[in-house]
Amino acid sequence: MIRTISIVLLSAGLASSAKNSNAQVVKARSSIALSQSAGCDASLWNHVYNPKRLNRVAACITVTGVITESSADDDGDQHFLLKLDPGQDKLLNKRNRKKKGGDIVLEIVCANPVKLKKVKSACAGYTNHIGIPAVGAHVRATGTYVIDSHNGWAEIHPVSSLQTL
């Protein structure tokens, strides 16, 4: 079941330091209401490489939009850029607008073979079976809403479900 709550603007930018990143997450949590969802798989966090870099803003949200880019990363994750449907752009921050063309990042963990030795343990014995949609597909994605402290942008990571609409 999805219950929709109005979306409030995230503040403008993210600083690169951990202190400022943590302050940004606190501010985001207190100033944003999201489309809260049920249906996230918390066990996927066992397969997130270096999860400390991801500052959780909301445990489980659902977004919709069009896939504009898709690529397999060396860490085994499938990365997407998603152009959000109207009314959801408040989930984006300044870094998404500047570095990701106004799209939000989605990541399906352990969807591909891992090429980086230091990451292999995160996906050991697990392969994610979420289907990978084509670029141009209109989708509904459910997962954890985070701020990636290494890059500063907002993401849905890990994605728990991804459905083509």
ZAMIDO-357089 format. One record per atom (N, C-alpha, C): residue number from 1; residue in three letters; x, y, z. Coordinates in steps of 0.2 Angstrom, whole numbers, padded with zeros to 4 digits. Layout:
+-----+---------+-------+-------+-------+
| num | residuo |     x |     y |     z |
+-----+---------+-------+-------+-------+
| NUM |     ALA |     X |     Y |     Z |
...
+-----+---------+-------+-------+-------+
This chain:
+-----+---------+-------+-------+-------+
| num | residuo |     x |     y |     z |
+-----+---------+-------+-------+-------+
|   1 |     MET |  0004 | -0006 |  0000 |
|   1 |     MET |  0000 |  0000 |  0000 |
|   1 |     MET |  0004 |  0006 |  0000 |
|   2 |     ILE |  0003 |  0011 | -0004 |
|   2 |     ILE |  0006 |  0017 | -0004 |
|   2 |     ILE |  0002 |  0023 | -0002 |
|   3 |     ARG |  0005 |  0027 |  0003 |
|   3 |     ARG |  0001 |  0033 |  0005 |
|   3 |     ARG |  0005 |  0039 |  0003 |
|   4 |     THR |  0002 |  0043 |  0000 |
|   4 |     THR |  0005 |  0049 | -0003 |
|   4 |     THR |  0005 |  0055 |  0002 |
|   5 |     ILE |  0011 |  0058 |  0003 |
|   5 |     ILE |  0011 |  0064 |  0007 |
|   5 |     ILE |  0014 |  0069 |  0003 |
|   6 |     SER |  0013 |  0075 |  0004 |
|   6 |     SER |  0015 |  0081 |  0000 |
|   6 |     SER |  0023 |  0081 |  0000 |
|   7 |     ILE |  0026 |  0083 | -0005 |
|   7 |     ILE |  0033 |  0083 | -0006 |
|   7 |     ILE |  0035 |  0091 | -0005 |
|   8 |     VAL |  0040 |  0092 |  0000 |
|   8 |     VAL |  0042 |  0098 |  0002 |
|   8 |     VAL |  0049 |  0099 | -0001 |
|   9 |     LEU |  0051 |  0105 | -0003 |
|   9 |     LEU |  0058 |  0106 | -0006 |
|   9 |     LEU |  0064 |  0104 | -0002 |
|  10 |     LEU |  0068 |  0100 | -0005 |
|  10 |     LEU |  0075 |  0099 | -0002 |
|  10 |     LEU |  0079 |  0105 | -0002 |
|  11 |     SER |  0083 |  0106 |  0003 |
|  11 |     SER |  0088 |  0112 |  0002 |
|  11 |     SER |  0092 |  0112 | -0004 |
|  12 |     ALA |  0095 |  0118 | -0005 |
|  12 |     ALA |  0099 |  0118 | -0011 |
|  12 |     ALA |  0105 |  0114 | -0013 |
|  13 |     GLY |  0110 |  0113 | -0008 |
|  13 |     GLY |  0116 |  0110 | -0010 |
|  13 |     GLY |  0118 |  0105 | -0005 |
|  14 |     LEU |  0123 |  0101 | -0006 |
|  14 |     LEU |  0127 |  0097 | -0002 |
|  14 |     LEU |  0134 |  0099 | -0001 |
|  15 |     ALA |  0137 |  0099 |  0004 |
|  15 |     ALA |  0144 |  0100 |  0005 |
|  15 |     ALA |  0147 |  0093 |  0005 |
|  16 |     SER |  0154 |  0094 |  0004 |
|  16 |     SER |  0157 |  0087 |  0003 |
|  16 |     SER |  0160 |  0084 |  0009 |
|  17 |     SER |  0160 |  0088 |  0015 |
|  17 |     SER |  0163 |  0085 |  0021 |
|  17 |     SER |  0157 |  0081 |  0024 |
|  18 |     ALA |  0160 |  0076 |  0028 |
|  18 |     ALA |  0155 |  0072 |  0032 |
|  18 |     ALA |  0150 |  0076 |  0036 |
|  19 |     LYS |  0153 |  0081 |  0040 |
|  19 |     LYS |  0149 |  0085 |  0044 |
|  19 |     LYS |  0144 |  0088 |  0041 |
|  20 |     ASN |  0145 |  0092 |  0035 |
|  20 |     ASN |  0140 |  0095 |  0032 |
|  20 |     ASN |  0135 |  0090 |  0028 |
|  21 |     SER |  0138 |  0084 |  0026 |
|  21 |     SER |  0133 |  0079 |  0023 |
|  21 |     SER |  0128 |  0077 |  0029 |
|  22 |     ASN |  0131 |  0076 |  0035 |
|  22 |     ASN |  0126 |  0073 |  0040 |
|  22 |     ASN |  0121 |  0079 |  0042 |
|  23 |     ALA |  0123 |  0085 |  0042 |
|  23 |     ALA |  0119 |  0091 |  0043 |
|  23 |     ALA |  0113 |  0091 |  0037 |
|  24 |     GLN |  0116 |  0090 |  0031 |
|  24 |     GLN |  0111 |  0090 |  0026 |
|  24 |     GLN |  0106 |  0084 |  0026 |
|  25 |     VAL |  0108 |  0078 |  0028 |
|  25 |     VAL |  0103 |  0073 |  0029 |
|  25 |     VAL |  0098 |  0075 |  0035 |
|  26 |     VAL |  0100 |  0077 |  0040 |
|  26 |     VAL |  0096 |  0079 |  0046 |
|  26 |     VAL |  0091 |  0085 |  0043 |
|  27 |     LYS |  0093 |  0089 |  0039 |
|  27 |     LYS |  0089 |  0095 |  0037 |
|  27 |     LYS |  0084 |  0092 |  0032 |
|  28 |     ALA |  0086 |  0087 |  0027 |
|  28 |     ALA |  0082 |  0084 |  0023 |
|  28 |     ALA |  0076 |  0080 |  0026 |
|  29 |     ARG |  0078 |  0076 |  0031 |
|  29 |     ARG |  0073 |  0072 |  0035 |
|  29 |     ARG |  0068 |  0077 |  0038 |
|  30 |     SER |  0070 |  0082 |  0041 |
|  30 |     SER |  0065 |  0087 |  0044 |
|  30 |     SER |  0061 |  0091 |  0039 |
|  31 |     SER |  0063 |  0092 |  0033 |
|  31 |     SER |  0060 |  0096 |  0029 |
|  31 |     SER |  0057 |  0093 |  0023 |
|  32 |     ILE |  0057 |  0087 |  0022 |
|  32 |     ILE |  0054 |  0083 |  0016 |
|  32 |     ILE |  0049 |  0078 |  0019 |
|  33 |     ALA |  0043 |  0078 |  0016 |
|  33 |     ALA |  0039 |  0072 |  0016 |
|  33 |     ALA |  0038 |  0069 |  0010 |
|  34 |     LEU |  0038 |  0062 |  0010 |
|  34 |     LEU |  0039 |  0058 |  0004 |
|  34 |     LEU |  0033 |  0054 |  0002 |
|  35 |     SER |  0033 |  0051 | -0003 |
|  35 |     SER |  0028 |  0046 | -0005 |
|  35 |     SER |  0031 |  0040 | -0002 |
|  36 |     GLN |  0028 |  0039 |  0005 |
|  36 |     GLN |  0030 |  0033 |  0009 |
|  36 |     GLN |  0027 |  0027 |  0006 |
|  37 |     SER |  0031 |  0021 |  0006 |
|  37 |     SER |  0029 |  0015 |  0004 |
|  37 |     SER |  0030 |  0009 |  0008 |
|  38 |     ALA |  0027 |  0004 |  0007 |
|  38 |     ALA |  0029 | -0003 |  0010 |
|  38 |     ALA |  0032 | -0007 |  0005 |
|  39 |     GLY |  0035 | -0012 |  0006 |
|  39 |     GLY |  0038 | -0016 |  0001 |
|  39 |     GLY |  0045 | -0016 |  0000 |
|  40 |     CYS |  0049 | -0013 |  0004 |
|  40 |     CYS |  0056 | -0013 |  0003 |
|  40 |     CYS |  0059 | -0019 |  0007 |
|  41 |     ASP |  0064 | -0022 |  0004 |
|  41 |     ASP |  0068 | -0027 |  0006 |
|  41 |     ASP |  0074 | -0025 |  0010 |
|  42 |     ALA |  0073 | -0025 |  0017 |
|  42 |     ALA |  0079 | -0023 |  0021 |
|  42 |     ALA |  0085 | -0027 |  0020 |
|  43 |     SER |  0084 | -0033 |  0018 |
|  43 |     SER |  0090 | -0038 |  0018 |
|  43 |     SER |  0095 | -0036 |  0012 |
|  44 |     LEU |  0092 | -0032 |  0007 |
|  44 |     LEU |  0097 | -0029 |  0002 |
|  44 |     LEU |  0102 | -0025 |  0005 |
|  45 |     TRP |  0102 | -0022 |  0011 |
|  45 |     TRP |  0107 | -0018 |  0014 |
|  45 |     TRP |  0113 | -0023 |  0015 |
|  46 |     ASN |  0112 | -0029 |  0016 |
|  46 |     ASN |  0118 | -0034 |  0017 |
|  46 |     ASN |  0122 | -0035 |  0011 |
|  47 |     HIS |  0120 | -0032 |  0005 |
|  47 |     HIS |  0123 | -0033 | -0001 |
|  47 |     HIS |  0125 | -0026 | -0004 |
|  48 |     VAL |  0125 | -0021 |  0000 |
|  48 |     VAL |  0127 | -0014 | -0002 |
|  48 |     VAL |  0134 | -0013 |  0000 |
|  49 |     TYR |  0138 | -0012 | -0005 |
|  49 |     TYR |  0145 | -0011 | -0004 |
|  49 |     TYR |  0146 | -0004 | -0001 |
|  50 |     ASN |  0150 | -0004 |  0005 |
|  50 |     ASN |  0151 |  0002 |  0009 |
|  50 |     ASN |  0145 |  0006 |  0011 |
|  51 |     PRO |  0140 |  0003 |  0014 |
|  51 |     PRO |  0134 |  0006 |  0016 |
|  51 |     PRO |  0134 |  0013 |  0020 |
|  52 |     LYS |  0140 |  0014 |  0023 |
|  52 |     LYS |  0141 |  0020 |  0027 |
|  52 |     LYS |  0141 |  0026 |  0023 |
|  53 |     ARG |  0142 |  0025 |  0017 |
|  53 |     ARG |  0143 |  0031 |  0013 |
|  53 |     ARG |  0136 |  0034 |  0011 |
|  54 |     LEU |  0130 |  0030 |  0012 |
|  54 |     LEU |  0124 |  0031 |  0010 |
|  54 |     LEU |  0120 |  0034 |  0016 |
|  55 |     ASN |  0118 |  0040 |  0017 |
|  55 |     ASN |  0114 |  0043 |  0022 |
|  55 |     ASN |  0107 |  0042 |  0021 |
|  56 |     ARG |  0104 |  0038 |  0025 |
|  56 |     ARG |  0096 |  0036 |  0024 |
|  56 |     ARG |  0092 |  0042 |  0026 |
|  57 |     VAL |  0088 |  0044 |  0021 |
|  57 |     VAL |  0083 |  0049 |  0022 |
|  57 |     VAL |  0076 |  0046 |  0024 |
|  58 |     ALA |  0074 |  0042 |  0020 |
|  58 |     ALA |  0068 |  0038 |  0020 |
|  58 |     ALA |  0069 |  0031 |  0019 |
|  59 |     ALA |  0066 |  0026 |  0023 |
|  59 |     ALA |  0068 |  0019 |  0023 |
|  59 |     ALA |  0065 |  0016 |  0017 |
|  60 |     CYS |  0059 |  0019 |  0014 |
|  60 |     CYS |  0056 |  0016 |  0009 |
|  60 |     CYS |  0051 |  0021 |  0005 |
|  61 |     ILE |  0053 |  0022 | -0001 |
|  61 |     ILE |  0048 |  0027 | -0005 |
|  61 |     ILE |  0047 |  0024 | -0012 |
|  62 |     THR |  0042 |  0026 | -0015 |
|  62 |     THR |  0041 |  0024 | -0022 |
|  62 |     THR |  0041 |  0030 | -0027 |
|  63 |     VAL |  0044 |  0030 | -0032 |
|  63 |     VAL |  0045 |  0035 | -0037 |
|  63 |     VAL |  0043 |  0033 | -0044 |
|  64 |     THR |  0041 |  0037 | -0048 |
|  64 |     THR |  0040 |  0035 | -0055 |
|  64 |     THR |  0043 |  0040 | -0060 |
|  65 |     GLY |  0045 |  0037 | -0066 |
|  65 |     GLY |  0048 |  0041 | -0071 |
|  65 |     GLY |  0051 |  0037 | -0077 |
|  66 |     VAL |  0055 |  0040 | -0081 |
|  66 |     VAL |  0057 |  0037 | -0087 |
|  66 |     VAL |  0065 |  0036 | -0086 |
|  67 |     ILE |  0067 |  0030 | -0088 |
|  67 |     ILE |  0074 |  0028 | -0088 |
|  67 |     ILE |  0078 |  0032 | -0093 |
|  68 |     THR |  0083 |  0036 | -0092 |
|  68 |     THR |  0086 |  0040 | -0097 |
|  68 |     THR |  0093 |  0037 | -0098 |
|  69 |     GLU |  0096 |  0033 | -0093 |
|  69 |     GLU |  0102 |  0030 | -0094 |
|  69 |     GLU |  0103 |  0024 | -0090 |
|  70 |     SER |  0107 |  0019 | -0092 |
|  70 |     SER |  0107 |  0013 | -0089 |
|  70 |     SER |  0114 |  0010 | -0090 |
|  71 |     SER |  0118 |  0008 | -0085 |
|  71 |     SER |  0124 |  0005 | -0085 |
|  71 |     SER |  0126 |  0001 | -0080 |
|  72 |     ALA |  0130 | -0004 | -0081 |
|  72 |     ALA |  0133 | -0009 | -0076 |
|  72 |     ALA |  0139 | -0006 | -0073 |
|  73 |     ASP |  0139 | -0006 | -0067 |
|  73 |     ASP |  0145 | -0003 | -0063 |
|  73 |     ASP |  0150 | -0009 | -0061 |
|  74 |     ASP |  0156 | -0008 | -0061 |
|  74 |     ASP |  0161 | -0013 | -0059 |
|  74 |     ASP |  0160 | -0016 | -0052 |
|  75 |     ASP |  0156 | -0012 | -0048 |
|  75 |     ASP |  0154 | -0015 | -0041 |
|  75 |     ASP |  0148 | -0020 | -0041 |
|  76 |     GLY |  0146 | -0022 | -0047 |
|  76 |     GLY |  0140 | -0026 | -0048 |
|  76 |     GLY |  0133 | -0023 | -0049 |
|  77 |     ASP |  0133 | -0017 | -0047 |
|  77 |     ASP |  0126 | -0014 | -0047 |
|  77 |     ASP |  0124 | -0011 | -0054 |
|  78 |     GLN |  0118 | -0011 | -0055 |
|  78 |     GLN |  0115 | -0008 | -0061 |
|  78 |     GLN |  0113 | -0001 | -0059 |
|  79 |     HIS |  0116 |  0004 | -0063 |
|  79 |     HIS |  0115 |  0011 | -0061 |
|  79 |     HIS |  0110 |  0013 | -0067 |
|  80 |     PHE |  0105 |  0017 | -0064 |
|  80 |     PHE |  0101 |  0021 | -0069 |
|  80 |     PHE |  0100 |  0028 | -0067 |
|  81 |     LEU |  0098 |  0032 | -0072 |
|  81 |     LEU |  0096 |  0039 | -0071 |
|  81 |     LEU |  0089 |  0039 | -0073 |
|  82 |     LEU |  0085 |  0042 | -0068 |
|  82 |     LEU |  0077 |  0042 | -0069 |
|  82 |     LEU |  0075 |  0049 | -0069 |
|  83 |     LYS |  0072 |  0051 | -0075 |
|  83 |     LYS |  0069 |  0057 | -0076 |
|  83 |     LYS |  0062 |  0057 | -0072 |
|  84 |     LEU |  0061 |  0060 | -0066 |
|  84 |     LEU |  0055 |  0059 | -0062 |
|  84 |     LEU |  0049 |  0062 | -0066 |
|  85 |     ASP |  0043 |  0059 | -0065 |
|  85 |     ASP |  0037 |  0061 | -0067 |
|  85 |     ASP |  0035 |  0068 | -0063 |
|  86 |     PRO |  0031 |  0072 | -0066 |
|  86 |     PRO |  0030 |  0079 | -0063 |
|  86 |     PRO |  0027 |  0078 | -0056 |
|  87 |     GLY |  0029 |  0082 | -0052 |
|  87 |     GLY |  0027 |  0082 | -0045 |
|  87 |     GLY |  0032 |  0079 | -0040 |
|  88 |     GLN |  0037 |  0076 | -0043 |
|  88 |     GLN |  0042 |  0073 | -0038 |
|  88 |     GLN |  0049 |  0076 | -0038 |
|  89 |     ASP |  0050 |  0081 | -0042 |
|  89 |     ASP |  0056 |  0084 | -0043 |
|  89 |     ASP |  0059 |  0087 | -0036 |
|  90 |     LYS |  0055 |  0088 | -0031 |
|  90 |     LYS |  0058 |  0090 | -0025 |
|  90 |     LYS |  0062 |  0085 | -0022 |
|  91 |     LEU |  0062 |  0079 | -0024 |
|  91 |     LEU |  0067 |  0074 | -0022 |
|  91 |     LEU |  0074 |  0075 | -0024 |
|  92 |     LEU |  0075 |  0079 | -0029 |
|  92 |     LEU |  0082 |  0081 | -0032 |
|  92 |     LEU |  0085 |  0086 | -0028 |
|  93 |     ASN |  0092 |  0086 | -0027 |
|  93 |     ASN |  0095 |  0091 | -0024 |
|  93 |     ASN |  0100 |  0095 | -0030 |
|  94 |     LYS |  0103 |  0099 | -0027 |
|  94 |     LYS |  0108 |  0103 | -0032 |
|  94 |     LYS |  0112 |  0099 | -0036 |
|  95 |     ARG |  0115 |  0094 | -0033 |
|  95 |     ARG |  0120 |  0089 | -0036 |
|  95 |     ARG |  0117 |  0085 | -0041 |
|  96 |     ASN |  0110 |  0083 | -0040 |
|  96 |     ASN |  0107 |  0079 | -0045 |
|  96 |     ASN |  0106 |  0084 | -0051 |
|  97 |     ARG |  0104 |  0090 | -0050 |
|  97 |     ARG |  0103 |  0095 | -0055 |
|  97 |     ARG |  0109 |  0096 | -0059 |
|  98 |     LYS |  0114 |  0097 | -0056 |
|  98 |     LYS |  0121 |  0099 | -0059 |
|  98 |     LYS |  0124 |  0093 | -0062 |
|  99 |     LYS |  0125 |  0088 | -0059 |
|  99 |     LYS |  0129 |  0082 | -0061 |
|  99 |     LYS |  0125 |  0077 | -0065 |
| 100 |     LYS |  0119 |  0076 | -0063 |
| 100 |     LYS |  0115 |  0071 | -0066 |
| 100 |     LYS |  0109 |  0073 | -0071 |
| 101 |     GLY |  0110 |  0079 | -0073 |
| 101 |     GLY |  0105 |  0082 | -0078 |
| 101 |     GLY |  0098 |  0083 | -0075 |
| 102 |     GLY |  0097 |  0083 | -0069 |
| 102 |     GLY |  0090 |  0084 | -0066 |
| 102 |     GLY |  0087 |  0077 | -0065 |
| 103 |     ASP |  0091 |  0072 | -0065 |
| 103 |     ASP |  0088 |  0065 | -0064 |
| 103 |     ASP |  0090 |  0063 | -0057 |
| 104 |     ILE |  0086 |  0058 | -0055 |
| 104 |     ILE |  0088 |  0054 | -0048 |
| 104 |     ILE |  0092 |  0048 | -0050 |
| 105 |     VAL |  0096 |  0046 | -0046 |
| 105 |     VAL |  0100 |  0039 | -0047 |
| 105 |     VAL |  0096 |  0034 | -0044 |
| 106 |     LEU |  0096 |  0028 | -0048 |
| 106 |     LEU |  0093 |  0022 | -0045 |
| 106 |     LEU |  0099 |  0017 | -0045 |
| 107 |     GLU |  0099 |  0012 | -0040 |
| 107 |     GLU |  0104 |  0007 | -0040 |
| 107 |     GLU |  0101 |  0000 | -0038 |
| 108 |     ILE |  0102 | -0005 | -0043 |
| 108 |     ILE |  0100 | -0012 | -0041 |
| 108 |     ILE |  0106 | -0015 | -0039 |
| 109 |     VAL |  0107 | -0017 | -0033 |
| 109 |     VAL |  0113 | -0020 | -0030 |
| 109 |     VAL |  0114 | -0027 | -0033 |
| 110 |     CYS |  0120 | -0029 | -0034 |
| 110 |     CYS |  0122 | -0036 | -0036 |
| 110 |     CYS |  0118 | -0039 | -0042 |
| 111 |     ALA |  0117 | -0034 | -0047 |
| 111 |     ALA |  0113 | -0036 | -0053 |
| 111 |     ALA |  0118 | -0039 | -0059 |
| 112 |     ASN |  0124 | -0038 | -0058 |
| 112 |     ASN |  0129 | -0040 | -0063 |
| 112 |     ASN |  0135 | -0043 | -0060 |
| 113 |     PRO |  0139 | -0046 | -0064 |
| 113 |     PRO |  0146 | -0049 | -0061 |
| 113 |     PRO |  0150 | -0043 | -0058 |
| 114 |     VAL |  0153 | -0044 | -0052 |
| 114 |     VAL |  0157 | -0040 | -0049 |
| 114 |     VAL |  0164 | -0040 | -0052 |
| 115 |     LYS |  0167 | -0034 | -0053 |
| 115 |     LYS |  0173 | -0034 | -0056 |
| 115 |     LYS |  0179 | -0031 | -0052 |
| 116 |     LEU |  0177 | -0028 | -0046 |
| 116 |     LEU |  0181 | -0025 | -0041 |
| 116 |     LEU |  0182 | -0030 | -0035 |
| 117 |     LYS |  0188 | -0032 | -0034 |
| 117 |     LYS |  0190 | -0037 | -0029 |
| 117 |     LYS |  0187 | -0035 | -0022 |
| 118 |     LYS |  0188 | -0029 | -0020 |
| 118 |     LYS |  0186 | -0026 | -0014 |
| 118 |     LYS |  0179 | -0026 | -0013 |
| 119 |     VAL |  0175 | -0027 | -0018 |
| 119 |     VAL |  0168 | -0027 | -0018 |
| 119 |     VAL |  0165 | -0034 | -0018 |
| 120 |     LYS |  0168 | -0039 | -0020 |
| 120 |     LYS |  0166 | -0046 | -0021 |
| 120 |     LYS |  0162 | -0049 | -0015 |
| 121 |     SER |  0164 | -0047 | -0009 |
| 121 |     SER |  0161 | -0050 | -0003 |
| 121 |     SER |  0153 | -0047 | -0002 |
| 122 |     ALA |  0152 | -0041 | -0004 |
| 122 |     ALA |  0145 | -0039 | -0004 |
| 122 |     ALA |  0140 | -0043 | -0008 |
| 123 |     CYS |  0142 | -0045 | -0013 |
| 123 |     CYS |  0138 | -0049 | -0018 |
| 123 |     CYS |  0139 | -0057 | -0018 |
| 124 |     ALA |  0144 | -0059 | -0013 |
| 124 |     ALA |  0145 | -0066 | -0013 |
| 124 |     ALA |  0139 | -0070 | -0012 |
| 125 |     GLY |  0138 | -0075 | -0016 |
| 125 |     GLY |  0132 | -0080 | -0016 |
| 125 |     GLY |  0125 | -0077 | -0017 |
| 126 |     TYR |  0125 | -0071 | -0019 |
| 126 |     TYR |  0119 | -0067 | -0021 |
| 126 |     TYR |  0119 | -0064 | -0028 |
| 127 |     THR |  0113 | -0065 | -0031 |
| 127 |     THR |  0112 | -0062 | -0038 |
| 127 |     THR |  0105 | -0059 | -0037 |
| 128 |     ASN |  0105 | -0052 | -0038 |
| 128 |     ASN |  0098 | -0049 | -0038 |
| 128 |     ASN |  0095 | -0051 | -0045 |
| 129 |     HIS |  0088 | -0052 | -0044 |
| 129 |     HIS |  0084 | -0054 | -0050 |
| 129 |     HIS |  0079 | -0049 | -0052 |
| 130 |     ILE |  0080 | -0043 | -0050 |
| 130 |     ILE |  0076 | -0038 | -0052 |
| 130 |     ILE |  0077 | -0037 | -0060 |
| 131 |     GLY |  0072 | -0036 | -0064 |
| 131 |     GLY |  0073 | -0035 | -0071 |
| 131 |     GLY |  0075 | -0028 | -0072 |
| 132 |     ILE |  0080 | -0028 | -0078 |
| 132 |     ILE |  0083 | -0022 | -0080 |
| 132 |     ILE |  0079 | -0019 | -0086 |
| 133 |     PRO |  0075 | -0013 | -0085 |
| 133 |     PRO |  0072 | -0011 | -0090 |
| 133 |     PRO |  0076 | -0007 | -0095 |
| 134 |     ALA |  0073 | -0006 | -0101 |
| 134 |     ALA |  0077 | -0003 | -0106 |
| 134 |     ALA |  0077 |  0005 | -0105 |
| 135 |     VAL |  0082 |  0008 | -0108 |
| 135 |     VAL |  0082 |  0016 | -0108 |
| 135 |     VAL |  0075 |  0018 | -0112 |
| 136 |     GLY |  0072 |  0023 | -0109 |
| 136 |     GLY |  0065 |  0025 | -0112 |
| 136 |     GLY |  0059 |  0022 | -0109 |
| 137 |     ALA |  0060 |  0017 | -0104 |
| 137 |     ALA |  0055 |  0014 | -0101 |
| 137 |     ALA |  0052 |  0018 | -0095 |
| 138 |     HIS |  0045 |  0018 | -0095 |
| 138 |     HIS |  0042 |  0022 | -0089 |
| 138 |     HIS |  0041 |  0017 | -0084 |
| 139 |     VAL |  0044 |  0018 | -0078 |
| 139 |     VAL |  0044 |  0013 | -0072 |
| 139 |     VAL |  0042 |  0016 | -0066 |
| 140 |     ARG |  0041 |  0011 | -0061 |
| 140 |     ARG |  0039 |  0013 | -0054 |
| 140 |     ARG |  0045 |  0009 | -0050 |
| 141 |     ALA |  0049 |  0013 | -0046 |
| 141 |     ALA |  0054 |  0011 | -0042 |
| 141 |     ALA |  0053 |  0012 | -0035 |
| 142 |     THR |  0054 |  0006 | -0031 |
| 142 |     THR |  0053 |  0007 | -0024 |
| 142 |     THR |  0060 |  0005 | -0021 |
| 143 |     GLY |  0062 |  0009 | -0016 |
| 143 |     GLY |  0068 |  0007 | -0012 |
| 143 |     GLY |  0069 |  0013 | -0007 |
| 144 |     THR |  0075 |  0013 | -0004 |
| 144 |     THR |  0078 |  0017 |  0001 |
| 144 |     THR |  0080 |  0024 | -0002 |
| 145 |     TYR |  0077 |  0029 |  0000 |
| 145 |     TYR |  0080 |  0036 | -0002 |
| 145 |     TYR |  0086 |  0038 |  0002 |
| 146 |     VAL |  0091 |  0039 | -0001 |
| 146 |     VAL |  0097 |  0041 |  0002 |
| 146 |     VAL |  0101 |  0047 | -0001 |
| 147 |     ILE |  0106 |  0050 |  0003 |
| 147 |     ILE |  0110 |  0055 |  0000 |
| 147 |     ILE |  0117 |  0051 |  0000 |
| 148 |     ASP |  0120 |  0051 | -0006 |
| 148 |     ASP |  0127 |  0047 | -0007 |
| 148 |     ASP |  0132 |  0053 | -0005 |
| 149 |     SER |  0135 |  0051 |  0001 |
| 149 |     SER |  0140 |  0056 |  0004 |
| 149 |     SER |  0146 |  0057 |  0000 |
| 150 |     HIS |  0148 |  0052 | -0004 |
| 150 |     HIS |  0154 |  0053 | -0009 |
| 150 |     HIS |  0152 |  0057 | -0015 |
| 151 |     ASN |  0146 |  0057 | -0017 |
| 151 |     ASN |  0144 |  0061 | -0023 |
| 151 |     ASN |  0140 |  0067 | -0022 |
| 152 |     GLY |  0136 |  0067 | -0016 |
| 152 |     GLY |  0132 |  0072 | -0014 |
| 152 |     GLY |  0125 |  0072 | -0017 |
| 153 |     TRP |  0123 |  0067 | -0022 |
| 153 |     TRP |  0117 |  0067 | -0025 |
| 153 |     TRP |  0112 |  0062 | -0021 |
| 154 |     ALA |  0106 |  0063 | -0023 |
| 154 |     ALA |  0100 |  0059 | -0020 |
| 154 |     ALA |  0100 |  0053 | -0024 |
| 155 |     GLU |  0098 |  0047 | -0021 |
| 155 |     GLU |  0097 |  0041 | -0025 |
| 155 |     GLU |  0092 |  0037 | -0021 |
| 156 |     ILE |  0089 |  0032 | -0025 |
| 156 |     ILE |  0085 |  0026 | -0023 |
| 156 |     ILE |  0090 |  0021 | -0023 |
| 157 |     HIS |  0093 |  0018 | -0017 |
| 157 |     HIS |  0098 |  0014 | -0016 |
| 157 |     HIS |  0098 |  0010 | -0010 |
| 158 |     PRO |  0097 |  0004 | -0009 |
| 158 |     PRO |  0095 | -0001 | -0015 |
| 158 |     PRO |  0088 | -0001 | -0017 |
| 159 |     VAL |  0087 | -0002 | -0023 |
| 159 |     VAL |  0081 | -0003 | -0026 |
| 159 |     VAL |  0078 | -0010 | -0024 |
| 160 |     SER |  0072 | -0010 | -0021 |
| 160 |     SER |  0069 | -0016 | -0019 |
| 160 |     SER |  0064 | -0019 | -0025 |
| 161 |     SER |  0061 | -0015 | -0029 |
| 161 |     SER |  0057 | -0017 | -0034 |
| 161 |     SER |  0057 | -0012 | -0040 |
| 162 |     LEU |  0057 | -0014 | -0046 |
| 162 |     LEU |  0057 | -0010 | -0052 |
| 162 |     LEU |  0052 | -0013 | -0057 |
| 163 |     GLN |  0047 | -0009 | -0058 |
| 163 |     GLN |  0041 | -0012 | -0063 |
| 163 |     GLN |  0040 | -0007 | -0069 |
| 164 |     THR |  0040 | -0010 | -0074 |
| 164 |     THR |  0039 | -0006 | -0080 |
| 164 |     THR |  0031 | -0005 | -0081 |
| 165 |     LEU |  0029 |  0002 | -0082 |
| 165 |     LEU |  0022 |  0004 | -0082 |
| 165 |     LEU |  0019 |  0003 | -0089 |
+-----+---------+-------+-------+-------+
